[in-house]
Amino acid sequence: MLNINKTFDGSQLTITLEGRLDTTTAPTLETELKASLEGITDLGFDLADLAYVSSAGLRVLLSAQKTMNKQGRMIIRNVRPEIMEIFEVTGFVDILTIE
């Protein structure tokens, strides 16, 4: 299960993910992003409560990064060690901006 909380502040959007971002939940996040990114120049992900990310979840994050490369920036915050390890193994640390 994945809880997605969105906070808009003008052209800034923060998405807080809680739970598991996997093959079951990734399409939901993808749909939410497609509906939300127009006019957004600053996209932030808060992953403090994200317990797991699969390759399907990584694909959605990569897609969001590609979109934001064209219209602004994307920052990922509060990454747990086990998620950071997945980012490192997959090379996503070089693609994503992680604080």
Kinemage of the C-alpha trace (Angstrom):
@kinemage 1
@onewidth
@group {chain A} dominant
@subgroup {mainchain}
@vectorlist {calphas} color= white
{ca met a 1} P 0.000 0.000 0.000
{ca leu a 2} L 1.150 3.535 -0.757
{ca asn a 3} L -0.152 6.794 0.661
{ca ile a 4} L 0.484 9.839 -1.525
{ca asn a 5} L 0.137 13.274 0.049
{ca lys a 6} L 0.510 16.352 -2.139
{ca thr a 7} L 1.153 19.874 -0.885
{ca phe a 8} L 0.958 22.717 -3.408
{ca asp a 9} L 2.544 26.109 -2.814
{ca gly a 10} L 2.263 28.147 -5.985
{ca ser a 11} L 4.541 26.495 -8.541
{ca gln a 12} L 6.031 24.247 -5.862
{ca leu a 13} L 4.748 20.728 -5.219
{ca thr a 14} L 5.846 18.438 -2.411
{ca ile a 15} L 4.853 14.789 -2.564
{ca thr a 16} L 5.142 12.686 0.570
{ca leu a 17} L 5.204 8.945 -0.020
{ca glu a 18} L 4.379 6.489 2.732
{ca gly a 19} L 4.495 2.726 2.336
{ca arg a 20} L 5.664 0.727 -0.678
{ca leu a 21} L 6.303 2.055 -4.179
{ca asp a 22} L 6.096 -1.138 -6.246
{ca thr a 23} L 4.430 -2.627 -9.325
{ca thr a 24} L 1.013 -2.369 -7.673
{ca thr a 25} L 1.291 1.251 -6.507
{ca ala a 26} L 3.613 2.834 -9.119
{ca pro a 27} L 0.788 3.386 -11.675
{ca thr a 28} L -1.157 5.369 -9.050
{ca leu a 29} L 1.810 7.665 -8.427
{ca glu a 30} L 2.366 8.010 -12.180
{ca thr a 31} L -1.267 9.083 -12.654
{ca glu a 32} L -1.017 11.560 -9.762
{ca leu a 33} L 2.162 13.070 -11.224
{ca lys a 34} L 0.707 13.422 -14.721
{ca ala a 35} L -2.280 15.248 -13.242
{ca ser a 36} L -0.164 17.522 -11.030
{ca leu a 37} L 3.029 18.616 -12.798
{ca glu a 38} L 1.679 21.230 -15.196
{ca gly a 39} L 3.028 24.629 -14.158
{ca ile a 40} L 5.212 23.134 -11.414
{ca thr a 41} L 8.813 24.364 -11.409
{ca asp a 42} L 9.888 22.883 -8.086
{ca leu a 43} L 9.017 19.263 -7.292
{ca gly a 44} L 10.022 17.708 -4.003
{ca phe a 45} L 9.626 14.132 -2.817
{ca asp a 46} L 9.690 13.373 0.907
{ca leu a 47} L 10.588 9.705 1.313
{ca ala a 48} L 10.911 9.599 5.131
{ca asp a 49} L 8.091 7.028 5.346
{ca leu a 50} L 8.808 5.124 2.131
{ca ala a 51} L 9.654 1.562 3.154
{ca tyr a 52} L 10.365 0.000 -0.243
{ca val a 53} L 10.852 0.943 -3.888
{ca ser a 54} L 10.862 -1.509 -6.805
{ca ser a 55} L 12.063 -1.092 -10.382
{ca ala a 56} L 8.545 0.061 -11.317
{ca gly a 57} L 8.786 2.774 -8.667
{ca leu a 58} L 12.226 3.808 -9.873
{ca arg a 59} L 10.828 4.135 -13.402
{ca val a 60} L 8.150 6.573 -12.168
{ca leu a 61} L 10.768 8.660 -10.318
{ca leu a 62} L 12.959 8.696 -13.443
{ca ser a 63} L 10.017 9.790 -15.575
{ca ala a 64} L 9.244 12.613 -13.115
{ca gln a 65} L 12.908 13.663 -13.207
{ca lys a 66} L 12.862 13.813 -17.017
{ca thr a 67} L 9.722 15.959 -16.941
{ca met a 68} L 11.184 18.294 -14.327
{ca asn a 69} L 14.467 18.607 -16.246
{ca lys a 70} L 12.406 20.470 -18.866
{ca gln a 71} L 10.411 22.713 -16.520
{ca gly a 72} L 12.350 23.144 -13.288
{ca arg a 73} L 13.947 20.969 -10.655
{ca met a 74} L 13.211 17.894 -8.590
{ca ile a 75} L 14.672 17.175 -5.162
{ca ile a 76} L 14.331 14.016 -3.108
{ca arg a 77} L 14.545 14.448 0.666
{ca asn a 78} L 14.607 12.271 3.790
{ca val a 79} L 15.736 9.068 2.089
{ca arg a 80} L 15.971 6.099 4.440
{ca pro a 81} L 19.222 4.056 4.337
{ca glu a 82} L 17.561 1.029 2.732
{ca ile a 83} L 16.079 3.187 -0.069
{ca met a 84} L 19.392 5.038 -0.504
{ca glu a 85} L 21.085 1.677 -0.978
{ca ile a 86} L 18.676 0.897 -3.849
{ca phe a 87} L 19.407 4.332 -5.381
{ca glu a 88} L 23.158 3.669 -5.099
{ca val a 89} L 23.059 0.139 -6.539
{ca thr a 90} L 20.929 1.257 -9.500
{ca gly a 91} L 22.992 4.394 -10.193
{ca phe a 92} L 20.024 6.648 -9.418
{ca val a 93} L 22.199 8.705 -7.049
{ca asp a 94} L 23.823 10.110 -10.190
{ca ile a 95} L 20.484 10.920 -11.860
{ca leu a 96} L 18.415 12.273 -8.977
{ca thr a 97} L 19.083 15.245 -6.719
{ca ile a 98} L 19.026 13.832 -3.201
{ca glu a 99} L 19.315 15.984 -0.078
